[in-house]
């Protein structure tokens, strides 16, 4: 009797519990839309093909990572788009604590494109020179501004026609003719507030700009304004051929000293062998040099190029050695940004390395005359 009651109660309880439990509902299967996966580089793995990496370049291992970093930063500022968007965005997120970190980033974001041929590397700098407000026997050279009659026209409009895309000219009646040569310009009267030593002015024309210090302690920046469009002729070769300097002694310092020691008609005649003439504008408030790109030039990381063959803002690896001048630094191997141009810089494998500002930079720049090989460095894009 009691056993039956117990069994009956247990069965009733089980039925009550089972009545309270609902049968679980199975949700419908939803098929997600098919998306094309975007390739993402695996962390720690270099996506750049081994043969196209920067570490295959001559001198990469010993090169200065911080010079390379400044070059890329300058390129990112100038380019601001196109294929550089991703690498520049990635760069902006980075905080580097060592040269190894910098090189790892560069080596995994950039790739190499060879530029065929061999050319020449030279150097330039921004010098410091003294200037006077009035001329005298020593400071006889006026700082000439761009003349009012100098115009820049398509080369095809010149008489006789020129193959240059743009060229400086002057107008006679309805005809455009080449602008005056150096020797002709120097005979023209000029009213100016600054006078320099002739050899200093000549070198300022070669370098493209200078800082001028006046007797009252003021310093102003003399910036390139225009040129006469005549071809550039290096006077080093002229002085060598005339026996003024030995072949391996034609550094900038030696040329400058010779011109100073022979100041007057003799030095003037040598300088006139280069018909190209630069004009300047005084900028009292500028404290750092600016290239043709409109950007400040990072010392050691910027080069001047031929803009017809190499675009401003592009990155390059330079490999320059076997310098021909006495006491020259033997090798230049580094990543650089094309931020400037120059009248003497013609050709695809041709570069002028910006060394910096002041006397020390000038000494080094004047000794650079190296055989050059170049590689174009472009962002690696995952496809």
ZAMITOR-393326 format. One line per field, with one value per residue (C-alpha): residue number from 1; residue in one letter; x, y, z. Coordinates in Angstrom, 3 decimals, decimal comma. Example, Ala and Ser with C-alpha at 12.3 -4.5 7.8 and 13.67 -1.06 7.14 Angstrom:
i	c(1:2) $
aa	c(a:s) $
c1	c(12,300:13,670) $
c2	c(-4,500:-1,060) $
c3	c(7,800:7,140) $
//
This chain:
i	c(1:2:3:4:5:6:7:8:9:10:11:12:13:14:15:16:17:18:19:20:21:22:23:24:25:26:27:28:29:30:31:32:33:34:35:36:37:38:39:40:41:42:43:44:45:46:47:48:49:50:51:52:53:54:55:56:57:58:59:60:61:62:63:64:65:66:67:68:69:70:71:72:73:74:75:76:77:78:79:80:81:82:83:84:85:86:87:88:89:90:91:92:93:94:95:96:97:98:99:100:101:102:103:104:105:106:107:108:109:110:111:112:113:114:115:116:117:118:119:120:121:122:123:124:125:126:127:128:129:130:131:132:133:134:135:136:137:138:139:140:141:142:143:144:145:146:147:148:149:150:151:152:153:154:155:156:157:158:159:160:161:162:163:164:165:166:167:168:169:170:171:172:173:174:175:176:177:178:179:180:181:182:183:184:185:186:187:188:189:190:191:192:193:194:195:196:197:198:199:200:201:202:203:204:205:206:207:208:209:210:211:212:213:214:215:216:217:218:219:220:221:222:223:224:225:226:227:228:229:230:231:232:233:234:235:236:237:238:239:240:241:242:243:244:245:246:247:248:249:250:251:252:253:254:255:256:257:258:259:260:261:262:263:264:265:266:267:268:269:270:271:272:273:274:275:276:277:278:279:280:281:282:283:284:285:286:287:288:289:290:291:292:293:294:295:296:297:298:299:300:301:302:303:304:305:306:307:308:309:310:311:312:313:314:315:316:317:318:319:320:321:322:323:324:325:326:327:328:329:330:331:332:333:334:335:336:337:338:339:340:341:342:343:344:345:346:347:348:349:350:351:352:353:354:355:356:357:358:359:360:361:362:363:364:365:366:367:368:369:370:371:372:373:374:375:376:377:378:379:380:381:382:383) $
aa	c(x:x:x:x:x:x:x:x:x:x:x:x:x:x:x:x:x:x:x:x:x:x:x:x:x:x:x:x:x:x:x:x:x:x:x:x:x:x:x:x:x:x:x:x:x:x:x:x:x:x:x:x:x:x:x:x:x:x:x:x:x:x:x:x:x:x:x:x:x:x:x:x:x:x:x:x:x:x:x:x:x:x:x:x:x:x:x:x:x:x:x:x:x:x:x:x:x:x:x:x:x:x:x:x:x:x:x:x:x:x:x:x:x:x:x:x:x:x:x:x:x:x:x:x:x:x:x:x:x:x:x:x:x:x:x:x:x:x:x:x:x:x:x:x:x:x:x:x:x:x:x:x:x:x:x:x:x:x:x:x:x:x:x:x:x:x:x:x:x:x:x:x:x:x:x:x:x:x:x:x:x:x:x:x:x:x:x:x:x:x:x:x:x:x:x:x:x:x:x:x:x:x:x:x:x:x:x:x:x:x:x:x:x:x:x:x:x:x:x:x:x:x:x:x:x:x:x:x:x:x:x:x:x:x:x:x:x:x:x:x:x:x:x:x:x:x:x:x:x:x:x:x:x:x:x:x:x:x:x:x:x:x:x:x:x:x:x:x:x:x:x:x:x:x:x:x:x:x:x:x:x:x:x:x:x:x:x:x:x:x:x:x:x:x:x:x:x:x:x:x:x:x:x:x:x:x:x:x:x:x:x:x:x:x:x:x:x:x:x:x:x:x:x:x:x:x:x:x:x:x:x:x:x:x:x:x:x:x:x:x:x:x:x:x:x:x:x:x:x:x:x:x:x:x:x:x:x:x:x:x:x:x:x:x:x:x:x:x:x:x:x:x:x:x:x:x:x:x:x:x:x:x:x) $
c1	c(0,000:2,648:4,856:2,104:1,485:5,193:5,438:2,310:3,546:6,912:5,255:2,974:5,901:7,741:4,765:4,454:8,162:8,022:5,021:6,999:9,911:9,391:10,899:13,903:13,490:16,280:17,064:17,036:20,373:21,432:24,092:26,311:27,060:30,220:32,946:36,236:38,956:41,361:44,970:46,578:50,277:50,827:52,432:56,133:56,273:57,674:55,198:57,722:59,261:62,809:64,419:62,685:63,471:65,585:67,973:69,216:70,600:74,353:75,150:71,721:73,037:75,470:73,223:71,784:68,184:67,328:68,434:66,138:63,270:63,605:63,569:60,323:58,691:59,547:58,143:54,923:54,498:55,069:53,195:50,076:48,261:48,412:50,351:51,880:48,611:48,941:52,643:52,352:49,296:51,182:54,185:52,035:50,988:54,532:56,786:60,318:62,754:65,706:67,292:66,313:62,627:62,957:64,651:62,158:59,314:60,969:61,957:58,389:56,640:58,881:60,305:63,133:63,065:66,413:67,252:69,560:72,874:75,613:75,865:77,280:76,655:77,671:76,883:75,529:74,913:73,681:76,671:77,077:78,545:79,183:77,492:77,689:75,068:77,456:80,108:83,861:86,964:86,357:82,550:82,018:79,422:75,757:73,122:71,037:67,240:65,291:65,365:62,086:62,715:63,344:60,418:60,014:58,516:58,168:61,449:59,674:58,890:62,557:64,580:66,317:63,965:65,073:64,144:63,649:60,091:60,588:63,427:64,387:64,256:63,940:61,820:63,101:60,111:57,925:60,770:61,951:65,709:67,976:68,558:71,929:74,990:76,888:79,475:76,760:74,720:77,732:78,149:74,620:73,986:71,985:70,590:70,712:70,946:73,473:76,994:79,164:82,642:82,525:83,707:81,082:78,344:79,512:79,297:75,902:74,753:76,153:74,483:71,220:70,962:72,886:72,521:73,982:75,255:75,533:77,836:74,985:74,571:71,459:71,129:68,915:68,252:69,121:66,900:67,007:64,558:65,362:68,188:69,139:68,461:71,974:73,633:75,673:79,428:81,498:84,611:86,503:87,237:88,211:90,641:92,085:92,618:94,362:96,643:95,254:94,402:95,456:92,784:92,276:92,380:89,274:87,207:84,857:87,211:90,157:88,193:86,830:90,328:91,772:89,019:89,582:93,356:92,896:89,965:89,569:89,784:91,542:88,929:86,104:87,282:87,247:83,766:82,476:83,333:80,037:77,393:74,580:73,571:71,291:69,189:68,015:65,339:66,100:63,890:64,671:62,529:63,466:65,609:65,854:66,475:63,637:63,917:61,971:59,407:58,542:59,676:62,544:65,530:66,582:70,413:71,746:68,246:67,401:68,665:68,208:67,201:66,337:62,555:62,020:63,191:62,591:59,517:59,844:58,994:60,084:62,305:65,662:68,498:71,872:75,066:77,980:81,636:85,084:85,226:87,779:88,628:91,291:90,035:86,561:84,303:84,595:80,989:77,449:74,796:71,413:67,706:66,931:63,965:63,963:63,032:64,986:66,246:69,352:70,538:73,476:71,453:70,634:69,976:68,140:71,092:72,192:71,767:72,988:73,005:72,066:74,652:73,424:74,259:77,569:81,303:81,639:78,823:80,415:83,743:82,084:79,777:82,698:84,457:81,600:82,179:81,276:80,148:76,464:73,957:70,327:67,282:63,759:62,048:58,271:55,591:54,852:51,170:49,547:47,511) $
c2	c(0,000:2,463:1,312:2,019:5,459:6,226:5,086:6,977:10,212:9,883:9,343:12,317:14,532:13,455:14,293:17,738:18,511:17,294:19,480:22,606:22,026:23,408:21,765:23,932:25,756:25,407:28,739:28,851:28,560:31,921:31,834:34,949:36,832:35,762:38,437:38,542:38,377:41,321:40,124:41,345:40,869:38,367:40,057:39,267:38,119:40,426:40,524:42,064:39,478:38,726:39,939:43,351:44,198:47,112:44,777:43,629:47,120:47,763:49,376:48,823:47,099:49,916:52,807:55,401:54,478:57,971:59,586:57,117:57,938:61,676:60,968:58,990:61,615:64,332:62,239:61,651:65,390:66,161:63,284:63,258:60,635:58,131:54,960:56,489:56,686:53,380:53,506:57,093:56,249:53,330:55,565:58,081:55,362:54,283:55,187:54,043:53,368:52,005:51,878:48,205:49,109:51,770:49,440:46,658:49,036:50,329:46,861:45,570:48,595:49,573:47,832:48,392:49,377:49,596:52,728:51,617:53,262:55,021:58,742:61,342:62,398:65,871:67,772:71,171:73,177:76,538:78,752:81,645:84,772:88,317:91,202:94,979:97,644:99,698:98,506:98,721:97,107:93,818:93,738:94,803:92,286:93,358:90,781:91,050:90,567:89,068:91,651:93,156:92,232:88,528:86,336:82,571:81,170:77,794:76,964:76,643:80,386:81,360:82,600:80,327:77,674:75,684:72,133:73,233:73,084:76,484:78,950:82,461:85,091:88,780:90,436:92,522:93,887:90,853:88,352:86,421:85,928:84,255:86,267:87,893:85,832:86,182:88,518:90,760:90,857:91,863:95,010:96,206:98,826:97,722:99,283:96,907:96,940:94,095:93,622:90,533:89,325:88,207:84,658:84,294:85,456:83,001:80,143:81,329:80,990:77,453:76,443:78,264:80,230:81,541:83,217:86,743:88,489:92,273:94,545:95,429:91,755:90,988:87,717:87,379:84,516:85,060:82,688:81,703:83,792:83,034:82,385:83,513:80,124:79,703:76,252:75,520:75,080:73,838:75,954:73,088:71,599:75,022:75,628:72,154:72,593:75,930:74,464:76,575:73,488:69,827:67,321:65,959:69,407:70,940:70,794:73,613:74,927:75,020:76,724:79,320:80,047:80,467:82,899:84,913:84,984:86,183:88,516:90,997:90,585:87,189:85,560:87,312:85,871:82,337:82,793:84,100:80,688:79,631:81,671:80,650:83,401:83,217:86,007:86,241:87,545:88,554:86,883:88,457:86,107:82,690:80,513:77,279:76,557:75,393:73,295:73,411:71,166:74,017:71,905:72,450:70,319:67,641:67,506:64,269:63,045:65,325:65,400:67,651:65,826:66,489:67,079:66,085:62,529:62,106:63,343:65,566:63,752:60,324:58,160:56,869:54,736:56,150:54,115:56,450:55,622:56,022:59,758:61,475:64,454:64,502:63,917:62,949:60,785:57,379:56,125:57,541:54,837:55,935:56,486:60,011:62,079:64,169:67,598:70,001:70,755:72,420:73,962:71,552:68,453:66,815:63,137:60,282:58,920:62,309:63,704:66,571:65,625:68,364:68,242:71,026:74,556:76,196:75,819:72,154:71,166:73,248:71,450:68,054:69,108:70,515:67,151:65,058:63,943:60,261:57,643:57,036:54,210:54,759:52,696:54,084:53,108:52,719:51,513:47,800:47,225:43,920:42,568) $
c3	c(0,000:1,026:-1,831:-4,341:-2,885:-3,074:-6,642:-7,554:-6,016:-7,757:-11,080:-10,573:-9,695:-12,824:-14,946:-13,377:-14,018:-17,577:-18,180:-17,133:-19,579:-23,123:-26,131:-27,277:-30,593:-33,177:-34,854:-38,654:-40,426:-41,929:-44,647:-44,446:-47,702:-49,447:-49,150:-50,975:-48,319:-48,224:-48,017:-44,822:-44,145:-41,361:-38,346:-38,217:-41,841:-44,542:-47,461:-49,874:-52,246:-51,135:-54,371:-54,117:-50,493:-49,343:-47,555:-50,984:-51,682:-51,453:-48,115:-46,552:-43,422:-42,559:-43,641:-41,257:-40,427:-39,185:-42,458:-44,239:-41,894:-42,580:-46,316:-46,081:-43,867:-46,399:-49,243:-47,298:-46,776:-50,453:-52,092:-49,895:-51,940:-54,761:-53,953:-50,833:-48,883:-47,021:-46,180:-44,959:-42,877:-41,324:-40,691:-38,824:-36,358:-35,558:-32,655:-33,297:-30,480:-32,436:-35,863:-36,085:-35,757:-38,446:-40,908:-40,210:-41,056:-44,218:-45,391:-45,072:-46,643:-49,573:-52,608:-55,061:-58,738:-60,510:-62,505:-65,310:-66,051:-64,126:-63,438:-61,086:-57,500:-56,363:-53,177:-52,254:-49,124:-47,875:-47,113:-44,703:-46,268:-45,242:-47,035:-46,965:-47,618:-49,778:-52,226:-51,756:-53,256:-51,433:-51,477:-55,064:-56,246:-56,085:-55,166:-58,315:-58,186:-61,079:-63,930:-65,076:-68,710:-68,024:-69,046:-69,077:-72,278:-74,052:-75,773:-79,119:-79,061:-78,790:-81,758:-82,613:-81,142:-78,094:-77,150:-73,530:-72,199:-70,539:-70,932:-69,869:-72,609:-73,384:-76,020:-78,910:-80,824:-81,420:-81,105:-78,050:-77,890:-75,305:-72,157:-71,578:-70,609:-67,334:-68,822:-70,287:-67,074:-64,983:-67,097:-66,311:-63,625:-60,594:-57,441:-54,506:-50,728:-50,506:-51,841:-51,557:-52,399:-56,073:-55,332:-52,588:-54,931:-57,597:-55,098:-53,887:-57,499:-57,627:-54,360:-55,063:-51,814:-48,795:-45,436:-45,500:-42,380:-42,426:-40,364:-37,988:-37,050:-39,085:-40,984:-44,052:-46,442:-50,096:-52,081:-55,746:-57,784:-61,434:-63,866:-67,345:-68,963:-70,338:-70,074:-66,963:-67,476:-64,552:-64,102:-62,418:-65,823:-67,205:-64,336:-64,716:-68,459:-67,882:-65,257:-62,405:-60,300:-60,432:-61,537:-58,001:-56,373:-57,943:-54,745:-53,865:-51,190:-53,576:-56,342:-53,917:-52,566:-56,057:-57,030:-53,837:-54,346:-57,940:-57,295:-60,145:-63,944:-63,765:-61,531:-63,389:-66,692:-65,215:-63,713:-67,049:-68,537:-66,955:-68,825:-66,471:-64,029:-61,000:-59,507:-55,903:-53,595:-50,009:-47,385:-43,991:-41,885:-43,273:-41,009:-43,024:-46,716:-48,954:-52,114:-55,360:-53,667:-51,296:-48,322:-45,904:-46,869:-44,340:-44,383:-45,816:-46,758:-49,708:-53,271:-56,262:-59,456:-63,072:-62,821:-66,440:-65,723:-61,977:-60,157:-57,120:-53,916:-55,151:-52,961:-54,180:-52,918:-53,925:-54,140:-54,840:-54,423:-55,927:-55,312:-57,561:-55,332:-52,618:-49,042:-50,300:-48,151:-49,884:-50,022:-49,963:-49,601:-48,259:-48,779:-49,995:-51,139:-54,328:-52,946:-55,133:-58,640:-60,028:-63,274:-63,520:-62,612:-65,928:-66,577:-64,907:-62,919:-61,616:-58,125:-55,961:-52,271:-49,795:-47,012:-44,750:-43,681:-42,828:-43,368:-42,405:-44,744:-47,481:-47,149:-47,485:-50,324:-52,286:-52,243:-53,621:-57,186:-57,081:-59,561:-58,945:-59,220:-58,256:-57,356:-57,208:-53,966:-54,121:-51,693:-51,685:-52,378:-51,375:-54,300) $
//
